[in-house]
Amino acid sequence: MAYPDTYYRRTLADDTVRPPLRGVCECDTVIVGGGLAGLTTALQLARAGRQVVVLEAQRVGFGASGRNGGFVSPGFATDGDRIAAMAGAEAAQKLHRLSIEGVDFVRQTIRDLDIEAAQPRSGIMSVLRHDDGHALKAYAGQLARDFDYRLDYLERDQVRAVLHSDRYYQALRDPNAFHMHPLNYLRAVAVEIERLGGRIHEGSGAVHAELRSAEKIVRTDRGEVRARQAVFATGGYTGPLVARLKRAFLPIATYVMVSEEAPELIARAITTTDAIGDNRRAGDYYRVVDGGKRLLWGGRITTRTASPAALAGELRREMVTTYPQLEQLKTELAWSGLMSYARHLMPQIGELQPGVWYLTAFGGHGLNSTAVAGKLVAEAILGESDRYRLFAPFGLAWAGGPAGLAVAQLTYWKLQAQDWWRERPRRPQELKA
């Protein structure tokens, strides 16, 4: 039960191995999946005095929750206009407020539990790779009017003063958003769940579930849990245990690399502690880590897991194209992970049947929505709110199976082509037009 070899695994603050489930146990709620959504659900239920058991097939945070870019910022993978078209304008506003709440929840959890190892650092910058400051100003104004949420607008010269690349134009900086070490955060949350009386079993993949009666039974190879509520909080590594969940998402692979120690070289290109994401539909994201000594760079997606080393070559080309001064910066480590994407590009959160809950399809949404989803499901189980119903328009629609994967890959290539066309050098007559 080893973690994949990532920067986060190499910088773990605690690597305690939790024992697998053995025998029969009873609790109020059994949670399948030890990622951010499942652990947040367990944390909130345990805080309310409920007995919880978490079953994790591998290790806490083994999947995408523990090997991502570490960005915690508002919003979803799809834009507000599309969300409004599917759910209505009022619901779209409430959903965006939930995403802001998710950022605040993760930050407050770090404070409450004093998770120094999460290494939170404020500031995420969204940069344009083409000249369109007017659109950025309009978007910042909309967020200020609708949500009283402030973003700092940066002109091209301000951007290039800290990101020394001629590929960038204007940017919006979110001072409320932050980035962190996600695996250390998850493991600290797991410790708090156990302190509150919850049980977490690693190496305990669920192999069978009986969910029709009032008592839910989830079995592993060596034991079983009996509970009044069952929560399935799995993502890109979801198995066939609950067929509707398995059919409702596409497993999409993404890739991350981290550089060698080279603080002086990195500082020639990047002189900010903000995390950075560009505006391309198939864009890159990166941030300086390890106290400025290394650069973590992520991006690219495929519909099947490829060699991280091969994809690291593509990521590196993106990095050097953006920052030619980093050509001598060597890659020390690269890894991949599977995310779950729904066809409608929104999280899937709801009640499958009485007492059976699901949280999935968090690919591309960041840590904020994954965390707030766990909070919403816990509220529903505790009878405190039915806010999870805001996600009802984004149900468990069939994702298309192998055909859906093929369409997703074609769509990604199309987006890359659109990005290239938008950023291509313009002829003088085009610029005048």
C-alpha positions in Angstrom: 0.0 0.0 0.0 2.6 2.5 -1.1 1.8 6.0 -2.3 2.8 6.8 -5.9 6.1 8.5 -6.1 5.2 12.2 -6.1 6.6 15.4 -4.6 3.9 15.2 -2.0 4.8 11.7 -0.9 8.4 12.7 -0.6 7.5 15.6 1.7 4.9 13.8 3.9 4.7 15.1 7.5 3.3 11.7 8.7 3.2 8.3 7.0 1.3 6.3 9.5 -0.3 3.2 7.9 -3.8 2.4 9.1 -4.8 -1.3 9.4 -7.3 -2.9 7.1 -10.8 -3.7 8.2 -11.2 -7.1 9.9 -14.4 -8.6 11.1 -17.8 -6.9 11.4 -18.4 -3.5 12.8 -21.4 -1.2 13.1 -21.6 2.6 12.8 -23.9 5.4 11.8 -22.3 6.1 8.4 -19.9 4.1 6.3 -17.9 6.1 3.8 -16.2 4.5 0.8 -13.3 6.6 -0.4 -10.5 8.3 1.6 -10.0 11.3 -0.6 -11.0 14.9 0.1 -14.7 14.4 -0.4 -15.0 11.3 1.8 -12.8 12.6 4.6 -14.6 15.9 4.7 -17.9 14.1 5.0 -16.4 12.0 7.8 -15.0 15.0 9.6 -18.2 16.9 9.7 -20.2 13.8 10.8 -17.6 13.0 13.5 -17.7 16.6 14.7 -21.5 16.2 15.2 -20.9 13.1 17.3 -21.8 10.5 14.7 -19.9 7.2 14.4 -18.2 6.9 11.1 -16.1 4.3 9.3 -14.0 5.2 6.2 -13.0 2.4 3.9 -10.0 3.3 1.6 -8.8 0.8 -1.0 -5.2 2.1 -0.9 -4.0 5.0 1.4 -5.7 8.2 2.5 -5.4 10.6 -0.4 -4.0 8.0 -2.7 -6.0 9.2 -5.7 -6.3 12.7 -7.3 -7.0 14.3 -3.9 -3.4 13.7 -2.8 -1.4 14.3 -6.0 -2.9 17.4 -7.7 -1.7 20.9 -8.1 -2.8 22.0 -4.7 -5.0 25.0 -5.9 -7.9 26.1 -3.7 -9.9 28.7 -5.5 -13.6 29.4 -6.3 -15.4 28.3 -9.4 -16.0 25.1 -11.4 -14.6 23.5 -14.5 -17.3 25.0 -16.6 -18.3 28.6 -16.8 -21.1 30.4 -15.1 -23.1 31.0 -18.3 -23.3 27.2 -19.0 -24.2 26.5 -15.4 -27.0 29.1 -15.6 -28.2 27.5 -18.8 -28.5 24.1 -17.1 -29.6 25.1 -13.6 -31.0 28.7 -13.9 -29.4 32.0 -13.0 -30.3 32.0 -9.3 -29.0 28.5 -8.8 -25.8 29.4 -10.7 -25.2 32.2 -8.3 -25.8 30.0 -5.3 -23.4 27.4 -6.7 -20.7 30.0 -7.1 -21.2 31.1 -3.5 -20.8 27.5 -2.5 -17.5 27.3 -4.3 -16.3 30.4 -2.4 -17.5 28.7 0.8 -15.4 25.7 -0.1 -12.3 27.9 -0.2 -13.1 29.3 3.2 -13.9 25.9 4.7 -10.5 24.4 3.7 -8.7 27.5 5.0 -10.6 27.4 8.3 -9.9 23.7 8.7 -6.2 24.4 8.3 -6.5 27.0 11.1 -8.7 24.9 13.4 -6.4 21.9 13.2 -3.2 23.9 13.0 -2.0 22.0 9.9 1.3 23.7 9.4 2.4 20.9 7.1 -0.3 21.9 4.5 1.9 25.0 3.9 -0.9 27.3 2.7 0.2 30.3 0.8 -2.2 33.0 -0.4 -2.6 34.1 -4.0 -3.6 32.5 -7.3 -3.0 34.4 -10.5 -5.0 33.6 -13.7 -3.0 34.9 -16.7 -4.0 35.6 -20.3 -1.9 34.3 -23.2 -3.6 36.8 -25.6 -4.4 40.5 -25.2 -7.9 40.9 -23.8 -7.8 43.1 -20.7 -11.2 44.4 -21.3 -12.8 41.0 -20.8 -10.8 40.5 -17.6 -11.9 43.8 -16.2 -15.5 43.0 -17.0 -15.3 39.6 -15.3 -13.7 41.2 -12.1 -16.5 43.8 -12.1 -19.2 41.1 -12.3 -17.8 39.2 -9.4 -17.5 42.4 -7.3 -21.2 43.3 -8.1 -22.7 39.8 -7.8 -20.7 38.3 -4.9 -18.8 41.2 -3.3 -15.7 39.2 -4.2 -12.5 41.2 -5.1 -10.0 40.3 -7.7 -7.0 42.4 -8.5 -6.5 43.3 -12.1 -2.9 43.4 -13.4 -1.8 45.0 -16.6 0.7 43.3 -18.9 3.7 45.2 -17.4 2.7 44.2 -13.9 2.3 40.5 -14.9 5.7 40.5 -16.7 7.4 42.1 -13.7 6.9 38.8 -11.8 6.4 36.3 -14.6 9.2 37.0 -16.9 7.6 35.7 -20.1 6.6 37.4 -23.3 3.7 34.9 -23.6 1.6 36.6 -21.0 -0.6 39.6 -21.1 -3.1 40.7 -18.4 -4.1 38.8 -15.3 -6.5 38.6 -12.4 -5.0 37.9 -9.0 -7.3 36.3 -6.3 -5.8 37.2 -2.9 -8.5 35.1 -1.1 -7.5 31.9 -3.0 -4.5 29.9 -1.9 -2.4 26.8 -2.7 -1.1 24.1 -0.4 0.3 20.6 0.1 -2.9 18.6 -0.4 -1.6 15.2 0.9 -0.4 16.7 4.2 -3.8 18.4 4.6 -5.7 15.1 4.0 -3.6 13.2 6.5 -4.1 15.8 9.2 -7.9 15.6 8.6 -7.7 11.8 8.9 -5.9 12.2 12.3 -8.7 14.6 13.5 -11.4 12.1 12.4 -9.8 9.4 14.5 -9.3 11.8 17.4 -13.1 12.3 17.3 -13.8 8.6 17.4 -14.0 7.8 13.7 -12.3 4.8 12.2 -10.3 4.8 9.0 -9.2 1.5 7.3 -6.6 1.6 4.5 -6.1 -1.3 2.2 -9.8 -2.0 2.5 -11.4 -1.8 -0.9 -15.2 -2.3 -0.9 -16.0 -5.5 -2.9 -19.8 -5.9 -2.3 -22.6 -3.7 -1.1 -26.2 -4.4 0.1 -28.0 -1.1 0.0 -31.7 -1.8 -0.4 -32.7 -2.3 3.2 -32.6 0.2 6.1 -29.3 -1.3 7.2 -26.6 -0.8 4.6 -23.8 -3.5 4.4 -20.5 -2.8 2.7 -18.0 -5.7 2.6 -14.3 -5.8 2.0 -12.1 -8.9 1.5 -11.7 -9.3 5.3 -14.7 -7.7 6.9 -17.9 -5.8 6.7 -19.5 -2.6 7.9 -23.2 -2.3 8.9 -24.6 1.3 8.9 -27.7 3.3 8.5 -26.1 5.6 5.9 -23.6 4.8 3.1 -21.6 7.4 1.3 -19.7 6.6 -2.0 -17.0 9.3 -2.4 -14.8 7.8 -5.1 -13.4 9.5 -8.2 -11.3 8.4 -11.1 -10.5 5.0 -9.4 -14.1 4.1 -8.9 -14.7 0.4 -9.4 -17.9 -1.4 -10.5 -19.4 -1.7 -7.0 -22.2 0.7 -7.8 -22.8 0.5 -11.5 -24.6 3.8 -11.9 -21.6 5.7 -10.5 -19.1 3.8 -12.7 -21.1 4.6 -15.8 -21.6 8.3 -15.0 -18.0 9.6 -15.3 -15.0 9.4 -17.5 -11.6 8.6 -16.0 -9.3 11.3 -17.3 -5.5 11.3 -16.6 -3.6 14.5 -15.9 0.2 15.0 -15.4 2.5 16.9 -13.0 6.2 17.2 -12.8 8.6 18.8 -10.3 12.0 20.2 -11.0 15.4 19.7 -9.4 16.5 22.2 -6.8 17.5 25.3 -8.6 16.3 28.4 -6.8 18.5 30.9 -8.6 17.5 29.6 -12.1 13.8 29.5 -11.2 14.0 33.1 -9.9 15.1 34.2 -13.4 11.6 33.3 -14.6 9.2 33.5 -11.7 9.5 36.0 -8.8 6.1 35.5 -7.1 4.9 33.0 -4.5 1.4 33.0 -6.2 0.2 29.9 -8.0 -0.3 30.4 -11.7 -2.9 29.2 -14.2 -3.2 30.3 -17.8 -6.5 30.9 -19.6 -6.1 28.2 -22.2 -8.9 25.7 -22.4 -6.2 23.1 -22.2 -3.9 25.1 -20.0 -0.9 24.8 -17.7 -0.8 25.5 -14.0 2.3 25.8 -11.8 3.8 27.2 -8.6 7.1 27.4 -6.9 7.4 24.9 -4.0 10.0 23.9 -1.4 10.6 27.4 -0.3 11.4 28.6 -3.8 13.8 25.8 -4.6 11.7 23.8 -7.0 9.0 24.4 -9.6 5.9 22.2 -9.8 4.3 22.3 -13.2 1.1 20.5 -14.3 -1.2 20.2 -17.3 -2.1 18.0 -20.2 -4.9 15.4 -20.1 -5.3 12.1 -21.8 -8.2 9.6 -21.8 -5.8 6.8 -20.9 -2.8 6.9 -18.6 0.4 7.3 -20.5 4.0 7.2 -19.3 4.5 10.1 -16.9 8.1 10.4 -18.3 6.8 10.8 -21.8 4.2 13.3 -20.8 6.7 15.2 -18.7 8.6 15.8 -21.9 5.5 17.6 -23.3 5.0 19.5 -20.0 8.7 20.5 -20.1 8.3 21.8 -23.7 5.4 24.0 -22.5 7.5 25.3 -19.6 10.5 26.1 -21.9 8.2 27.7 -24.5 6.8 29.9 -21.8 10.1 30.5 -20.1 13.1 30.0 -22.4 15.4 30.9 -19.5 14.4 27.6 -17.8 15.8 25.4 -20.6 18.5 24.1 -18.3 16.1 23.3 -15.5 15.9 19.5 -15.1 12.9 17.5 -14.2 13.4 15.4 -11.1 10.1 13.6 -10.9 6.9 13.2 -12.9 3.6 11.5 -12.1 0.0 11.1 -13.3 -3.4 10.6 -11.7 -6.9 9.8 -12.7 -9.7 12.4 -12.3 -13.4 11.8 -12.8 -15.2 14.0 -15.2 -18.9 14.0 -15.9 -20.3 14.7 -19.3 -21.8 18.0 -18.1 -18.5 19.0 -16.5 -20.0 19.5 -13.1 -19.7 17.6 -9.8 -22.2 14.9 -9.2 -23.6 15.1 -5.6 -26.8 13.6 -4.4 -28.8 10.7 -2.9 -28.9 7.6 -5.0 -31.7 6.1 -2.9 -32.7 6.6 0.7 -29.6 6.5 2.9 -27.2 6.1 0.0 -25.2 9.1 -1.1 -22.7 9.8 -3.8 -19.9 12.4 -4.4 -17.9 12.2 -7.6 -16.8 13.9 -10.8 -14.6 16.6 -9.2 -12.0 16.6 -12.1 -11.0 20.2 -13.0 -12.9 21.8 -10.1 -10.1 22.1 -7.6 -10.1 21.3 -3.9 -12.8 23.9 -3.0 -15.8 22.0 -4.6 -14.5 18.6 -3.4 -14.4 19.8 0.1 -17.7 21.7 0.1 -19.4 18.6 -1.4 -18.5 16.6 1.7 -19.8 19.3 3.9 -23.1 19.4 2.0 -23.6 15.6 2.2 -22.9 15.7 5.9 -25.4 18.5 6.4 -28.0 16.4 4.6 -27.3 13.3 6.7 -27.5 15.4 9.8 -30.8 17.0 8.7 -29.2 20.4 8.8 -29.8 21.5 5.1 -30.8 20.2 1.7 -28.3 22.4 -0.1 -26.9 19.4 -2.0 -30.1 19.7 -4.1 -28.5 22.6 -6.0 -26.5 19.9 -7.8 -29.7 18.1 -8.9 -29.5 19.4 -12.5 -26.1 17.7 -12.8 -27.1 14.1 -12.2 -25.6 10.7 -13.0 -26.0 10.9 -16.7 -24.3 8.2 -18.7 -20.9 9.4 -19.7 -20.7 7.4 -22.9 -18.3 4.6 -22.0 -15.4 4.0 -24.6 -17.2 6.3 -27.1 -17.3 9.0 -24.4 -13.6 8.7 -23.9 -13.0 9.1 -27.6 -15.2 12.2 -27.8 -13.3 13.6 -24.7 -10.0 13.1 -26.4 -11.1 14.7 -29.6 -12.6 17.6 -27.7 -9.3 18.1 -25.9 -7.4 18.2 -29.3 -10.0 20.7 -30.6 -9.4 22.9 -27.6 -5.7 22.8 -28.1 -6.2 23.8 -31.7 -8.4 26.7 -30.7 -5.8 27.9 -28.2 -3.1 27.8 -30.8 -5.3 29.8 -33.3 -6.1 32.4 -30.6 -2.5 32.9 -29.6 -0.9 32.7 -33.0 1.2 35.7 -34.2 -1.1 38.2 -36.0 -0.4 39.8 -39.3 -0.7 43.7 -39.3 -3.9 43.6 -41.3 -5.5 41.3 -38.7 -4.5 43.5 -35.9 -6.1 46.5 -37.6 -9.3 44.6 -38.1 
